[in-house]
């Protein structure tokens, strides 16, 4: 389980109270780009909208810029895959003043 991207600055800027592991809903070229360790999670954060949780500000450049799809967005909103009870728990905690969700590490698991 080697890290593809890390946000070491998050440990300096924020006090990490709790950690969750979530899946990402990615497209094929985004996976290829991330496996080449291209991209940045610095400055990204998670938000909750309509009972779903999304990651905004994740920078994933095109795998092959010349062949990038027409609908390619470098910083698109990506859905995080968590269980409903985890999302509800996080939503309650976010209502407290001064809390935010930031990604600290992006890695592959089981291939």
N, C-alpha and C positions, 0 to 999 in steps of 0.2 A: 504494500500500500504506500507507494511513493507519492509525495505531494506534487501536483502539477503546478499549482499556484499557491502562494502563501501571502497573508496580510500581516506581517510582523508589526507594522505600525499600529494595528488595532489594539495590541496588548499594551502599547505605550499610551495611546489616546483614550482608551476606554478601560473600565474595570469589567472584566468578563465574569458575569455572575453565574451563567449556566450555558452549557453547550448542547446543541442538538445536531443530529446527523440527518441530512435531507438529500433527496435525489433532485436532479435537475432535468427539466424537459428541454433537451438540446436537439439541434438539427445535426445532420451528418457532418457537414463541413465545420461546424463549431467543435465537434468532438475531435476531429482530425487536428484542428488548429490548437486545441488545448493539449492534446497528447504531444504536440511539438513544443509545449511549454510557452506558447505565445498567448499573451493576454495579461490582464491585470484585474485584481479584485480590490485594489486600493481605492477607496472612495465609494465603493458600492455598499448598498444597504438593502434590507428586506422590509417590505411593507405588506400589510394585510388589506385586501379589498374584496368585499363580497364573500367572506368566508374562505377565501383562498389566499395563499401567501406567494409573493413575487419578489424576485431579486432585480433591483434596478441599479444601473451604473456599472455593470460587469462589462468590461471591455474585451471583446473577442475579435481580433482582426481576421480578415478573410484568409482561408487556407491557401488558396491560389488567387491572388488579386485579379489576375487577368481573366479568370474563369468564374468570378464571383457571380452568384445569381442576381437577377435584376431586383429582387426584393430584399437584398442583403442589407442588414442594419448592424453597424459595428457595436452599438450599445442598445440592444433591444431588451424589453422586459421579459424575464425568463421565469416560468412558473417553478416553484419549489414543491417537491412531493413529500408531504408530511401527513400523518394521520390526523383525523378531525379533532381528536381530543388534545393533541399537541398544539394544533392551531388555536383552539379555544383557550388553552392555557397561556399561550404566547400573547393572544389578543388581550387577555385580562391584565397581563403584566405590562403591556405597552401603554395601557391607559394611565399607568402611574407616570408621574412627571419625570422627565429626564432620561427615560429608557429608550434605547434603540437597538435594532438587530443588525449586526455586521458579520459578514463572512470572514472566517479566519484562515481557512484552508480549503482547497479544492483538490480532490484526488479521485482516482478510479478505484472501484471495489469489485472484486470478482470479474475481472476482465474489462 
